[in-house]
Amino acid sequence: MELRKGLNLEMVRYHSPMRPTSYLYLKPSDWSGAFMRTVASWWYMVHFGAIALVMAFSPSTYNRANRGATSRYIYTSTWQVLPWFTLLSALVSLVLIRIVVVTALSYGLSQYALEMVVRVLVLELIPLSAALFVALRSGLAFNAGAAPPLTPVASQSLRSVDADQLRRDLVPQVIASAFAVLSLAMVSSVLVLVLAYVSVYGMSPWGLVDYTRTVGRVFDPAVTIGFALKTILFGLAVAVIPMAAILETARRVINMSSTVQPGAIRLLSVLVLIEAGSLAVKYI
């Protein structure tokens, strides 16, 4: 009997209803309140991002202690993962480059193979994969408790937190995450450009003229500025959104009924919107 009671309790605990997480599960009378909470949550994220961005460009942020903390976070988030992320990107890129080149040759469109590789891999896939990788890694670090304790900051509103505390505890992590996205995307893009040349022309130097002409035609001034801006926006989104969501969760003492890292859906939505906006500006 005791064992059966224990099993029944475990079944009740396992099948207990979760807290609603969507407007579809709310009563119509609760929609306005849920909408206002969503707006307040987005405003908290924008407010935190603005404060972090201003402090990141403030010279007073970079004293001796903050410089040391920032360098440690950059080393952890970028340098430790740069070799094997670059290797993984190279392997995946080689497969995709080979598929594109062989397909273009089979259809008699070999003159467009290199341009397609540059447009698809370098302009679109590499920055997005770098942003998703850094976001996933930072989310795992927060869930594993690898990040420093945020309780003193998270328990207060942003207006009441001391500026030195924000500079010491949060801004170095934001800078490191944004720098990681930019570094991984740029290094992987350069490597993919080299691999594309080797795959199309081999080790011969006689293809440099055609290669530079093709790459230069792709990277015109407007596309170059858009590529840099998109990568920067990816870095800012990955740096700000997960941190703001975690701080908001701790500040409001929200009981999380899901195992998804706070802000994951919002971050994915923002990344998709940035990518879709970039594609619309370039091709529509």
C-alpha positions in Angstrom: 0.0 0.0 0.0 2.8 2.4 0.9 4.5 1.6 -2.4 1.3 2.2 -4.4 0.7 5.5 -2.6 4.2 6.5 -3.5 3.7 5.6 -7.1 0.4 7.5 -7.2 2.1 10.6 -5.8 4.8 10.3 -8.4 2.3 10.0 -11.2 0.4 13.0 -9.9 3.6 15.0 -9.6 4.7 13.9 -13.1 1.4 14.7 -14.8 0.8 17.9 -12.9 -0.4 20.7 -15.2 2.2 23.2 -16.3 1.8 26.9 -16.0 0.4 28.3 -19.2 3.1 29.8 -21.5 1.0 31.0 -24.4 -2.0 33.2 -25.1 -3.8 30.2 -26.5 -4.1 28.7 -23.0 -5.3 31.9 -21.3 -8.8 33.1 -20.8 -9.8 36.1 -22.9 -10.0 38.2 -19.8 -6.3 37.5 -19.1 -5.0 38.5 -22.5 -4.5 42.1 -21.7 -2.5 41.3 -18.6 -0.4 38.8 -20.5 0.2 41.3 -23.3 1.3 44.0 -20.9 3.7 41.6 -19.2 5.1 40.7 -22.6 5.6 44.4 -23.5 7.2 45.0 -20.1 9.5 42.1 -20.6 10.6 43.3 -24.0 11.1 46.8 -22.6 13.3 45.4 -19.8 15.4 43.7 -22.5 15.8 46.9 -24.6 16.6 48.9 -21.4 19.2 46.5 -20.3 20.7 46.4 -23.8 20.9 50.2 -24.0 22.6 50.4 -20.6 25.1 47.6 -21.4 25.9 49.2 -24.8 26.5 52.7 -23.3 28.7 51.2 -20.6 30.6 49.1 -23.1 31.6 52.3 -25.0 32.3 54.3 -21.8 36.1 54.7 -21.0 35.3 54.5 -17.3 34.3 50.9 -17.7 37.8 49.7 -18.6 39.7 50.0 -15.3 42.2 47.4 -14.3 39.7 44.9 -12.7 37.1 45.2 -15.5 39.8 44.8 -18.2 41.0 41.6 -16.4 37.4 40.2 -16.1 36.6 41.1 -19.8 39.8 39.4 -21.0 39.0 36.3 -19.0 35.5 36.1 -20.5 36.8 36.7 -24.0 39.3 33.9 -23.6 36.7 31.5 -22.3 34.0 32.4 -24.9 36.3 32.9 -27.9 39.8 31.5 -27.8 38.9 28.2 -26.2 36.4 27.3 -28.8 37.8 29.1 -31.9 40.0 26.2 -33.1 37.4 23.4 -33.1 34.6 25.6 -34.2 36.7 26.7 -37.1 37.6 23.1 -37.9 33.9 22.1 -37.7 33.0 25.0 -40.0 35.7 24.0 -42.4 34.5 20.4 -42.6 30.8 21.3 -43.2 31.8 24.1 -45.6 33.9 21.6 -47.7 30.9 19.3 -48.1 28.6 22.2 -49.1 31.2 23.7 -51.5 31.7 20.3 -53.1 27.9 19.8 -53.5 27.5 23.2 -55.0 30.4 22.9 -57.4 29.4 19.4 -58.6 25.8 20.5 -59.1 26.8 23.6 -61.0 29.1 21.6 -63.3 26.4 19.0 -64.0 24.0 21.8 -65.2 26.7 23.7 -67.1 26.6 26.6 -64.6 30.2 26.4 -63.3 30.7 30.1 -63.7 28.1 30.7 -61.0 29.4 28.1 -58.5 31.9 30.3 -56.7 29.5 33.2 -56.4 26.8 31.0 -55.0 29.2 29.5 -52.4 30.2 33.0 -51.3 26.6 34.3 -51.1 25.2 31.3 -49.3 28.0 30.3 -47.0 29.9 33.5 -46.2 27.0 36.0 -46.2 24.3 33.9 -44.7 25.2 30.6 -43.0 28.5 31.4 -41.3 27.3 34.4 -39.2 24.0 32.7 -38.3 25.8 29.5 -37.2 28.3 31.5 -35.1 25.5 33.3 -33.4 23.6 30.1 -32.6 26.8 28.4 -31.4 27.6 31.2 -29.0 24.0 31.4 -27.8 23.9 27.7 -27.2 27.2 27.7 -25.4 26.4 30.6 -23.2 23.0 29.1 -22.4 24.6 25.8 -21.3 27.1 27.8 -19.2 24.3 29.7 -17.4 22.3 26.5 -16.8 25.4 24.7 -15.5 26.2 27.5 -13.1 29.4 28.5 -14.8 28.6 32.1 -14.8 29.3 34.3 -11.8 26.5 34.8 -9.3 24.0 37.4 -10.5 21.8 37.5 -7.4 22.9 40.9 -6.1 22.1 42.5 -9.5 19.1 40.4 -10.4 17.3 41.0 -7.2 17.1 44.8 -8.0 15.6 46.9 -10.8 18.1 48.3 -13.3 17.5 51.8 -12.1 18.5 50.9 -8.5 21.6 48.9 -9.3 24.9 50.6 -8.8 26.7 51.4 -12.1 30.0 50.0 -10.8 28.2 46.7 -10.1 26.9 46.5 -13.6 30.3 47.3 -15.0 31.9 44.6 -12.9 29.4 41.8 -13.1 27.5 42.1 -16.4 29.1 44.3 -19.0 32.3 42.0 -19.3 30.0 39.1 -20.2 28.0 41.1 -22.7 31.2 42.3 -24.4 32.7 38.8 -24.5 29.6 37.2 -26.1 29.4 39.9 -28.8 33.1 39.6 -29.4 32.8 35.8 -29.7 30.1 36.0 -32.4 32.1 38.6 -34.4 35.4 36.6 -34.1 34.0 33.2 -35.0 32.1 34.6 -37.9 35.0 36.6 -39.4 37.6 33.8 -38.9 35.3 31.2 -40.4 34.4 33.4 -43.3 38.0 33.9 -44.2 38.7 30.2 -44.0 35.6 29.4 -46.2 36.9 31.9 -48.8 40.2 30.1 -48.9 38.6 26.7 -49.1 36.3 27.9 -51.9 39.3 29.0 -54.0 41.1 25.7 -53.4 38.0 23.7 -54.3 37.4 25.6 -57.6 40.9 26.4 -58.8 43.1 24.0 -56.8 46.5 25.1 -55.6 47.3 27.1 -58.8 47.8 30.8 -58.4 46.4 31.6 -61.9 42.8 31.7 -60.7 43.4 34.7 -58.3 42.3 37.3 -60.9 39.0 35.6 -61.6 38.5 34.7 -58.0 39.1 38.3 -56.7 36.8 39.7 -59.4 34.0 37.3 -58.4 34.4 37.9 -54.7 34.6 41.7 -55.3 31.4 41.6 -57.3 29.6 39.9 -54.4 31.1 42.1 -51.7 30.1 45.5 -53.2 29.9 48.4 -50.6 26.2 47.9 -49.8 26.6 44.1 -49.3 29.7 44.6 -47.2 28.1 47.1 -44.9 25.0 44.9 -44.6 27.1 41.9 -43.8 29.0 43.8 -41.1 25.8 45.3 -39.6 24.0 41.9 -39.6 27.0 40.3 -37.8 27.1 43.1 -35.2 23.3 42.8 -34.6 23.7 39.0 -34.2 26.4 39.6 -31.6 24.4 42.2 -29.7 21.3 39.9 -29.7 23.3 36.9 -28.4 25.0 39.1 -25.8 21.9 40.9 -24.4 18.8 38.8 -24.7 19.8 35.7 -22.7 21.4 37.9 -19.9 18.3 40.2 -19.8 16.0 37.2 -19.6 17.9 35.6 -16.8 18.1 38.8 -14.8 14.3 39.4 -15.3 13.6 35.8 -14.2 15.6 36.2 -11.0 14.3 39.7 -10.3 10.6 38.6 -10.5 11.4 35.2 -8.9 9.5 33.4 -11.7 8.8 29.7 -11.2 10.0 28.2 -14.5 8.0 25.2 -15.5 10.0 24.6 -18.7 13.6 23.4 -19.1 14.2 25.9 -22.0 16.7 28.5 -21.1 15.1 31.9 -20.4 15.0 34.0 -23.5 15.7 31.2 -25.9 12.6 31.6 -28.0 12.9 35.3 -28.0 16.5 35.1 -29.1 15.7 32.7 -31.9 12.9 35.0 -33.0 15.2 38.0 -33.1 17.9 36.1 -35.0 15.3 35.0 -37.6 14.0 38.5 -37.9 17.5 39.9 -38.5 18.2 37.3 -41.1 14.9 37.8 -42.8 15.4 41.5 -42.8 18.8 41.2 -44.3 17.6 38.9 -47.1 14.7 41.2 -47.8 16.9 44.2 -48.1 19.4 42.4 -50.4 17.1 40.4 -52.7 13.7 42.1 -52.7 
